[in-house]
């Protein structure tokens, strides 16, 4: 029996390995948003946001208190009840600024135009974030999943011509809602 050469053995091993598949641009920027979320300072909604245009990252943001104010992770949540149109009541932490808002503020502070950009985030932006996204000229929003109260934002985006896409139809829910 003939012995296999080292070269032949290596070639066989290479065949067994799966070919590396680069992430799409949407997957890439969403992964960056997940990494940014690790800086968030509210454990109820650790999320991050990336704003990109022409395959270039422009700015990032994460959930956190305004500069100089205490963080949820340090002093606890500032919970408030929110009454919805259908008279349902939910609890929300009001101590922090949303990741999308912080990314838009970062662009303003740095003088970076985000007109025509794509925003990547964890879930459907809230109503206030949706209004800021629309007014800042962002044309596309890519969310990892849906937010339980995101229908109004989705409708606003449709009316304003902002495209919204989801990686999954999974719903983001919080404890103590």
FENJOSUL-V994951 format. One record per residue. N is the residue number from 1. SS is DSSP state (H for helix, E for strand, L for the rest). OMEGA is omega in radians with two decimals (999 if undefined). NEAR is the number of other ideal C-beta (glycine too) atoms within 10 Angstrom. Layout:
# FENJOSUL-V994951
N,SS,OMEGA,NEAR + N,SS,OMEGA,NEAR
This chain:
# FENJOSUL-V994951
1,L,-3.08,3 + 2,L,3.13,4 + 3,L,3.11,7 + 4,L,3.11,11 + 5,L,3.11,9 + 6,H,-3.13,8 + 7,H,-3.13,8 + 8,H,3.11,10 + 9,H,3.14,11 + 10,H,3.13,11 + 11,H,3.11,11 + 12,H,3.12,10 + 13,H,3.14,9 + 14,H,3.13,9 + 15,H,-3.11,7 + 16,H,3.13,6 + 17,L,3.06,7 + 18,L,3.11,5 + 19,L,3.12,5 + 20,L,3.11,5 + 21,L,3.12,7 + 22,L,3.08,7 + 23,L,3.02,10 + 24,L,3.09,9 + 25,H,3.11,14 + 26,H,3.12,15 + 27,H,3.14,14 + 28,H,-3.10,16 + 29,H,3.08,23 + 30,H,3.09,21 + 31,H,3.07,13 + 32,H,3.12,17 + 33,H,3.10,28 + 34,H,3.11,16 + 35,H,3.12,13 + 36,H,-3.11,22 + 37,H,-3.14,21 + 38,L,3.09,9 + 39,L,-3.08,14 + 40,L,-3.04,23 + 41,L,3.06,16 + 42,L,-3.05,21 + 43,L,3.08,12 + 44,L,-3.08,19 + 45,L,3.12,19 + 46,L,3.12,19 + 47,L,3.12,22 + 48,E,-3.09,25 + 49,E,3.07,29 + 50,E,3.01,26 + 51,E,-3.07,26 + 52,E,3.06,23 + 53,E,3.13,17 + 54,L,3.10,9 + 55,L,3.12,9 + 56,E,3.07,8 + 57,E,-3.13,14 + 58,E,-3.12,19 + 59,E,3.08,21 + 60,E,3.04,23 + 61,E,3.07,28 + 62,E,-3.14,23 + 63,L,3.11,29 + 64,E,3.13,21 + 65,E,3.04,18 + 66,L,-3.11,11 + 67,L,3.08,7 + 68,L,3.12,5 + 69,L,-3.08,11 + 70,L,3.14,13 + 71,L,3.09,15 + 72,H,-3.12,21 + 73,H,-3.12,14 + 74,H,-3.01,8 + 75,H,-3.14,11 + 76,L,-3.08,11 + 77,L,3.03,17 + 78,L,-3.03,14 + 79,E,3.08,13 + 80,E,3.08,11 + 81,E,3.10,8 + 82,E,3.11,12 + 83,E,-3.07,9 + 84,L,-3.12,10 + 85,L,-3.12,6 + 86,L,-3.13,5 + 87,L,3.04,6 + 88,L,-3.11,10 + 89,E,3.06,9 + 90,E,3.14,14 + 91,E,3.10,15 + 92,E,3.04,18 + 93,E,-3.08,18 + 94,L,-3.10,10 + 95,L,-2.96,22 + 96,E,3.02,23 + 97,E,-3.11,19 + 98,L,-3.12,23 + 99,H,-3.14,31 + 100,H,3.12,28 + 101,H,3.13,19 + 102,H,3.10,22 + 103,H,3.12,31 + 104,H,3.08,24 + 105,H,3.12,16 + 106,H,3.11,17 + 107,H,-3.14,21 + 108,H,-3.13,12 + 109,H,-3.07,9 + 110,H,-3.12,9 + 111,L,-3.12,6 + 112,L,3.10,13 + 113,L,3.08,11 + 114,L,3.10,22 + 115,L,3.13,10 + 116,L,-3.06,11 + 117,L,3.02,25 + 118,E,3.11,22 + 119,E,3.12,31 + 120,E,-3.10,32 + 121,E,-3.06,27 + 122,E,-3.07,24 + 123,E,3.12,22 + 124,L,3.11,25 + 125,L,3.08,30 + 126,L,-3.11,18 + 127,H,-3.12,12 + 128,H,3.10,12 + 129,H,3.13,22 + 130,H,3.14,24 + 131,H,3.11,14 + 132,H,3.12,19 + 133,H,3.14,29 + 134,H,-3.08,19 + 135,H,3.13,10 + 136,L,3.08,18 + 137,L,3.09,12 + 138,L,-3.03,27 + 139,L,-3.08,17 + 140,E,3.11,18 + 141,E,3.11,26 + 142,E,-3.10,21 + 143,E,3.07,24 + 144,E,3.13,19 + 145,E,-3.12,17 + 146,E,3.06,19 + 147,E,-3.06,20 + 148,L,3.14,13 + 149,L,-3.00,18 + 150,L,-3.07,22 + 151,H,-3.12,11 + 152,H,3.11,14 + 153,H,3.12,25 + 154,H,3.12,19 + 155,H,3.11,11 + 156,H,3.12,17 + 157,H,3.12,21 + 158,H,-3.12,11 + 159,H,-3.10,9 + 160,H,3.14,14 + 161,L,3.07,8 + 162,L,-3.13,20 + 163,E,3.08,12 + 164,E,-3.12,20 + 165,E,-3.13,10 + 166,E,3.03,16 + 167,L,3.12,14 + 168,L,3.04,9 + 169,L,3.10,7 + 170,L,-3.08,11 + 171,E,3.07,12 + 172,E,3.10,17 + 173,L,-3.12,10 + 174,L,2.96,13 + 175,L,3.04,7 + 176,L,-3.14,10 + 177,L,999,13
